[in-house]
Amino acid sequence: MINMKYLFFLVLFVYQTMPSYGKSIITLEFHMGLGVEGKYKIGGTIKNSSSMDIPYGAITYITIDDNCNPSNAKVANFGPITANTDFEFNIPINGKMSSYRVLNISGWSKFGIPIKIEDRTENTIKERELDTMKKCNLKHNIR
């Protein structure tokens, strides 16, 4: 027979480490690449609409040069993101950047439990991929 005290603490632990059930309430709202006087960065906003702090997070991204060649993946760690706040991030880029792609965004609790972060920009970026592929194919003489 399961000890009821053990079951209670297990349910309480799961409840407190999960910010939502279903719809994500931690979202990547916006991001963009900037370049001024030879210095480049990726910046954006992550919104935490939950009632708990997110102690750890990371963005995996690639940069793309003028010839449409991608870099190796890079990871930028961030955190904490306080409950019910917007978190602005800035990732400095070493070298020149023509464009970039966010490959993944993730967060995790103080116990290492993954926290879902929804990328609200994903559909907009996907809509632009066909145009990007056409431009890159022209640069590489692929028809």
Secondary structure, 3 states (H helix, E strand, C coil): CCCHHHHHHHHHHHHHHCCCCCCCCEEEEEEEEEEECCEEEEEEEEEECCCCCECEEEEEEEEECCCCCECCCEEEEECCECCCEEEEEEEEECCCCCEEEEEEEEEECCCCCEECCEECCHHHHHHHHHHHHHHHHHHCCCC
